[in-house]
Each structure stands twice: as structure tokens, then as C-alpha cells.
Amino acid sequence: MQAALEAARHIGDADTPSDMVREYQNWLTREMELLAEDGKAYQQQLLRAGAHLSAQPEEQQVPMAPAHPSARPEAPQTDKRRTG
């Protein structure tokens, strides 16, 4: 927020339109660099969380509930037919 206010002050104090554009480009460049850094940090957090989850033993993982209450696992299929 402070960077945007400072950029606005520099843009307002610029003597020529090209100075205004240069100040805007400088501000935009800094903001994009910060955005890229945030994206990289977010990606690293996701990778760490994924590594942590995959490193947990199977018994500690919470079993997932069925998608629908009536959903049941399918019985194994056999080639034999019931008669009777």
C-alpha cells in the first residue's frame, strides 16, 4: 500500500508524460517481483505440505467417507453365476 502511495506521489510530481510512464513502470516492476516471490513461497508451502502428508504412515491418515451415504464398495466379480 505504501509503495502505491509513493508511486502516485512520484507520478504526480513528474515533469513530462515520459517521466510519468517511467515511474509507473518502476512501480509495476516492483509489484510484479513481489507477486512472483509470493507465488514461489506459496508453491514451496504446497510442496512441503504434500511431502508431509505423503510421509504419514497409513494408519495415521484419516479414511475418506463415501461420496454418498448409499455408496458401497463393489464386490469382487466372479465368472460363476448363482443358480437357485
Secondary structure, DSSP 8 states (H G I E B T S, - for coil): -HHHHHHHHHHHH-SSHHHHHHHHHHHHHHHHHHHHHHHHHHHHHHHHHHHHHHHS-GGGS-----SSTT--------S-----
